[in-house]
Amino acid sequence: MLRAFVRDGRLLAFPSQQSKRRIVLEHIACSFEPGRRHTERDLTAVLAAWCEGGKADHVTLRRYLVDEGLLSRADGVYWRSGGSLDDLAG
């Protein structure tokens, strides 16, 4: 399922179905080490790279990640706070 939306480390588009979008978001959230703090600038750079050349934008991606509880934020700082840890070993 991921291949339809993610190719060569790039997000092509957001799935419209929430359950599929959650899978894609969890995959992208694995780009961030749990608990490690990121400035908004650093986070934007990572998310913009994911969105480069696709139909998705990094602002919407950040909002989805926060709304789904995969990233948390406070005072302009973001950290991974949810998602599967299984992908970290791979």
C-alpha positions in Angstrom: 0.0 0.0 0.0 2.8 2.4 0.8 4.2 2.2 -2.8 1.1 4.0 -4.1 1.9 7.0 -1.9 5.6 6.9 -1.1 8.3 6.3 -3.7 12.1 6.8 -3.3 11.7 8.4 0.1 9.2 10.9 -1.2 5.5 11.4 -0.4 3.6 11.5 -3.7 0.2 12.4 -2.3 -1.9 12.0 0.9 -4.3 9.1 0.9 -7.9 10.3 1.2 -8.8 7.3 3.4 -7.9 7.9 7.0 -6.7 4.4 7.7 -4.3 4.5 4.8 -3.2 8.0 5.6 -2.3 6.8 9.2 -0.1 4.1 7.8 1.8 6.6 5.6 2.1 9.0 8.5 3.5 6.3 10.8 6.0 5.5 8.1 7.1 9.1 7.8 7.2 9.5 11.6 9.9 6.9 11.7 12.2 9.6 10.2 12.3 11.0 13.7 14.0 9.4 16.7 11.4 9.2 19.6 12.0 11.9 22.2 14.6 13.8 20.2 13.8 17.5 20.0 13.6 19.4 16.6 13.3 23.1 16.0 10.5 24.1 13.6 13.2 24.9 11.0 14.8 21.5 11.3 11.5 19.7 11.2 10.4 21.7 8.1 13.6 20.7 6.3 12.9 17.0 6.9 9.2 17.3 5.9 9.9 19.4 2.9 12.3 16.7 1.6 9.6 14.2 2.0 7.2 16.4 0.0 9.6 17.4 -2.8 8.2 16.6 -6.2 4.9 15.3 -5.0 1.4 16.7 -4.5 1.7 17.0 -0.7 3.0 20.0 1.1 5.1 20.0 4.3 2.7 22.2 6.3 -0.2 19.8 5.8 2.1 16.9 6.5 3.2 18.5 9.8 -0.4 19.2 10.8 -1.4 15.6 10.1 1.5 14.2 12.1 0.6 16.4 15.1 -3.1 15.8 14.8 -2.5 12.0 14.7 -0.4 12.2 17.8 2.8 11.1 16.0 4.6 14.4 16.7 4.1 16.7 19.6 5.0 20.4 19.8 5.5 23.0 22.4 7.2 26.5 22.2 8.3 25.9 18.5 9.9 22.6 19.4 8.7 19.2 18.0 9.4 15.6 18.9 8.2 12.2 17.9 5.7 11.1 20.5 3.8 8.2 18.9 3.8 5.5 16.2 5.3 2.2 15.9 8.8 1.5 17.2 9.1 -1.6 15.0 10.4 0.4 12.0 13.3 1.8 14.0 15.1 -1.5 14.0 14.9 -1.7 10.2 
